[in-house]
Amino acid sequence: MIRLNAAAAGFAGAFAALVDARRESSADVTRDVAAIIAEVRARGAAAVEALTLRLDRHDLATTGWAIDRADCAAAYDALEPGLRTALDLAAARIRAYHEKQRPADSDWRDAAGVRLGARWRPVDAAGLYVPGGRAAYPSSLLMNAIPAKVAGVERLAMVTPTPDGQINPLVLAAAHLAGVDEVWRVGGAQAVAALAYGAGPIAPVDVVTGPGNAWVAEAKRQLYGVVGIDMVAGPSEIVVVADGANDPEWIAADLLSQAEHDVVTQSILFTDDAGFADAVAAAVERQLGTLATGSVARAAWEANGAIVVVPSLAEAMPLVDRLAAEHLQLAVDDPDALFARVRHAGSVFLGRHTPEAIGDYVAGPNHVLPTGRRARFASGLSVLDFMKRTSFLGLDETALAELGPATIALAEAEGLPAHARSVALRLRTNR
Amino acid sequence: MIRLNAAAAGFAGAFAALVDARRESSADVTRDVAAIIAEVRARGAAAVEALTLRLDRHDLATTGWAIDRADCAAAYDALEPGLRTALDLAAARIRAYHEKQRPADSDWRDAAGVRLGARWRPVDAAGLYVPGGRAAYPSSLLMNAIPAKVAGVERLAMVTPTPDGQINPLVLAAAHLAGVDEVWRVGGAQAVAALAYGAGPIAPVDVVTGPGNAWVAEAKRQLYGVVGIDMVAGPSEIVVVADGANDPEWIAADLLSQAEHDVVTQSILFTDDAGFADAVAAAVERQLGTLATGSVARAAWEANGAIVVVPSLAEAMPLVDRLAAEHLQLAVDDPDALFARVRHAGSVFLGRHTPEAIGDYVAGPNHVLPTGRRARFASGLSVLDFMKRTSFLGLDETALAELGPATIALAEAEGLPAHARSVALRLRTNR
């Protein structure tokens, strides 16, 4: 953890280093992934089966590729009732939030008599990657699957590795709840390639979303353009802006809720109260000792954590903007005053009673958010990621007479005579 | 050109071949581009100057990197008046259409007392690639720059190669009209890398859009994630659905307006009238003989053109959907009946008096559209490509008491105790 003081000499350089610190995986998986994609594209099901046998140690030819939807329903029914209620609440709230994202179509006629508009439609099929092992979060499944279903996607195909044949029943239960249409026990870059090109019983999809390891992320990157993807995801981060009136234990827990995900995550506190900064640092130490995920959280906090003391919270905001954080918590009495100054953030958590964890599960907004400063240009996952817009226009003879001559002039200036002719022929008849 | 009849034996296979035909460049530029990007990232301005000297044969250190905005204004003032009026009309109509795309912010409180919403903001800076030489289209500059400015982007930096120092005055005029803030005489993959990482006087941007050759497209693909990009673009295509009541000369000109762009473009006609199909084929031949762009158009038409005769136009629509065309013209009296059946198309042109060329220049909708079947999942360029959405939420003690327990249950089930604690600590105090 580094401690910075915005009023101290050398702050500008130290803060710039914090902003520019690369936490992205440097593993060079580009070539491996390219080879896997080429193999799946060329050999289809046989390639996927061979890779799964080698990497996940189970034989798809024996076990079958599909996990039955009845197994998902059974997993849901078998949930401990409190957990089932929680998952139901999360799904209902996520659905309600995303239903507000459905875009409106438009269709109007302008002063020149030109009919103009845009129409949104869902993609035909979406693929959803769900990691195996520790990172198999049912909440992530809901966050990816529900926007697709709200968009109107008719076919939602989920892939998930089942190392040694094992699968997380929580994930199956969430798949049932979210209305996933197909579940395939395939993972890794080979699963992403199978979704993009089709392989064996898996038909190609149009969009692939969902988190994964470096191989999965690189496969999505390489297949971008063959299919749509959600985004290039990197390590997670939280920025908390807090005044001295907060309980340091609460803020310490917020910082650790990010740190416990992975050793590459980043937690940063901005405060205008140096005494509060000390208290939070001490509370983090205390809580690390009693946390089951303490060793991961400690590694992340020690390597990437930061506490920045600023003269005033208003002065923190330009610094916060440079971090363009995935999660930004504004733990003050009047969060709107600070929020008005925020240009770049994935999701913002307003006030003292809005810990980021609420947004991870049940609040409603999506928890798939731009990381690694990408909130400068990217948005969280939404219904729009599963839809596309078709623009349209319609002219009658009068409107064409009005716009035709300018079109001809521009087409001729650009050296495109057939463009000009396609308009001129129609104008000539009009006379 | 191939001629298919949907009622003939073997049609399914022949049509599938048409859908799957790869027209994308197979040039393996991946490694070259990766090397250029690495060089620009490591050596900055010196790398850009060396590459420009080698590839574009002019010395940035002598000529300077910037083209003065006064030169752009002068180029605009020097335009032939008819052309200036046409460009003005195009800019005004493109602006009017894109202003309707500005997304609305939202901010509401739900039944549980949770404040929820989403807020859109422009990116700080956008980079615009403008090709040199033959493909330096002022219309493309307007189509890229105006949505950025409508989005509210404060800094719009344009890059364009000036081989041997030459630059197209039409492009400068369009840059002036569109309000481009910076013009840099740099092109190729090195220009995209300079925009992404910054180099010499070029500060980094957040989003890079605009057409380019295979090197430029690959550089954008490789830098996706460092910056946002518009999309992976491939060869252009048009699909025309026309009944026998059309003038075959008009439809032939429409098909050729796509073919004249490049030898890899594709023009496809669907009609329910075999005699009309013959007439269009004959008209294409006739028009090719009198077209200044005839050799390119002929090569494209012969290699990639197609005429498909269908029993009825309604039956054409599922086939049209499989092509997911960039441009779809519905040249019939009642285009809405057919349009209602379209799921996948970049832009649709309704009726007999709406040649696609009108959309290329002055109608208003964007002409940067998904190609190569990508309308299955992608949309045309829009204001949204230059903005990003920040979700937000705010809870008070009461709302947290309502959502907190479910959050704790899910966090514990996922093995994330610090998440649970960040909520539990706050609930405890509430009691």
Interface residues (C-beta under 8 A of the other chain):
Chain A: G82 L83 T85 A86 L87 L89 A90 R93 A96 Y97 K100 Q101 S106 D110 V114 R115 L116 A118 R121 V123 D124 R134 Y137 P138 S139 L170 D206 V207 R221 Y224 G225 V227 G228 M231 V232 D247 E249 W250 A253 D254 L256 S257 A259 E260 H261 Q287 L291 A292 T293 A297 P335 F339 V342 R343 H344 A345 G346 S347 V348 F349 L350 G351 H353 T354 P355 E356 A357 I358 G359 D360 Y361 V362 A363 G364 P365 N366 L369 P370 R374 A375 R376 F377 A378 S379 G380 S382 L384 K388 R389 T390 S391 F392 L393 G394 L395 D396 E397 A399 L400 L403 G404 P405 A406 T407 A409 L410 A411 A413 E414 G415 L416 P417 A418 H419 A420 R421 S422 V423 L425 R426 T429
Chain B: G82 L83 T85 A86 L87 L89 A90 R93 A96 Y97 K100 Q101 S106 D110 V114 R115 L116 A118 R121 V123 D124 R134 Y137 P138 S139 L170 D206 V207 R221 Y224 G225 V227 G228 M231 V232 D247 E249 W250 A253 D254 L256 S257 A259 E260 H261 Q287 L291 A292 T293 A297 P335 F339 V342 R343 H344 A345 G346 S347 V348 F349 L350 G351 H353 T354 P355 E356 A357 I358 G359 D360 Y361 V362 A363 G364 P365 N366 L369 P370 R374 A375 R376 F377 A378 S379 G380 S382 L384 K388 R389 T390 S391 F392 L393 G394 L395 D396 E397 A399 L400 L403 G404 P405 A406 T407 A409 L410 A411 A413 E414 G415 L416 P417 A418 H419 A420 R421 S422 V423 L425 R426 T429
